[in-house]
Amino acid sequence: MSSAPAPARREGIPLGRIAGIPVILAYSWFVIAAFTVIVYGPLLLEQNPVLGISAYYMAFAYALLLLISVLVHELAHALTAKIYGWPTQKIVLNLWGGHTQFENFTATPARSVIVALAGPAANLVLAGGAWVVLSTTSMGTVAEILTNIFMWANFVIGIFNVLPGLPLDGGRIVESAVWKATGSQAKGTVAAGWAGRVIVVALGFWFIARPLLAGETPDISLLMITVLVGGFLWMGASAAIQQGTLRGRMHLVSAAALAAPAVGIPATAVVADIRRLSPGGSRAVVVCGPDGRPQGVVDPGALAAVPDYAAGSTPATAVSYALAAGAYVPESSQGQELIQYLSQLDGHEYAVVDHHGTVTGLLAQNVVVAAITGKADPSNRHPQGQSR
């Protein structure tokens, strides 16, 4: 008896929904919370000795305030996107701050910038509000320190995120500018990714190389933060470059262009029929069920092994292997549409059918991957490389 499938791994703690959007606190957030307490607690204690052990509680409160600031930032993205009808799948708060995950949507350069800059704008509004409170209200020491922290945290988050390079929000400005100028979002994404790498180099020079060249020793906590933030930005920028490069090749992904020629036969056919329809294995042969839907593929090796005297009595099903359930795609599908089709199907081969439901080709998953990545020649596209 087969065992029950393992439950899906949870990515974090569900915090509920805001405006219908699920909010998840990733387990990795506790790492940055601990880092904040360890690094910022002693600093607060040194600046305010009267706080005692409370300095560490305040450092944890600082981590919570950062969490709230990031949540407001991501909500601003999600709620602005909602105006344009972009469905939001979830908001995840994690080690690196957070991210808003959208479902499929159609963007324009202008809308992309507006949605991206809504996050930093929200943080600058929070910073302004905290400044007004500090300027007009008399508070106790602890409340004043926390409000001051909240103000500067949101100011830094807002300003830092408008730097012009992905994965920062300001990178969407570069992406959209190049997109508008070239008509290619892919080129914009690649350009913004490279801009993000330039930002990492600039940060490394300013906070690490510059002090060293001046004969100074960089502050250890600032050094750690620079390395962590720089590492995160470099990975995000590299991912953006890869994503843009793949998107730029998406026009090469076409079911009709990438499929090997194929012909369909009914499951009631025999080997003799196959040899007549595909002399010398000139075309792949797809076996179709009683409903006309593709259900299997003839194995060239098994077909060749059938002696001529048995060709009229050996059924096609005896020399074929099964396709996964529903493993067929429309001949007209291409680009992102084709990728979405294949992502919902099992198996590694797919029959290609025209608008009449007639089999016209056989598509292999590795051929699609090769066309997207450019790591192999997609012209060598016959999916039946060897017998099974």
Secondary structure as UniProt FT lines:
FT   STRAND          12..18
FT   TURN            19..20
FT   STRAND          21..26
FT   TURN            27..28
FT   HELIX           29..47
FT   HELIX           49..51
FT   TURN            52..53
FT   HELIX           54..83
FT   TURN            84..85
FT   STRAND          88..94
FT   TURN            95..96
FT   STRAND          97..102
FT   HELIX           109..136
FT   HELIX           141..161
FT   TURN            166..167
FT   TURN            169..170
FT   HELIX           171..182
FT   HELIX           185..204
FT   HELIX           205..209
FT   HELIX           210..213
FT   TURN            214..215
FT   HELIX           220..248
FT   HELIX           250..252
FT   HELIX           255..258
FT   STRAND          260..266
FT   TURN            267..268
FT   HELIX           271..277
FT   HELIX           279..281
FT   STRAND          284..288
FT   TURN            290..291
FT   STRAND          294..298
FT   HELIX           300..304
FT   HELIX           308..310
FT   TURN            311..313
FT   HELIX           316..319
FT   STRAND          320..322
FT   TURN            325..326
FT   STRAND          328..330
FT   TURN            331..332
FT   HELIX           335..343
FT   STRAND          349..353
FT   TURN            355..356
FT   STRAND          359..364
FT   HELIX           365..373
FT   TURN            378..379
//
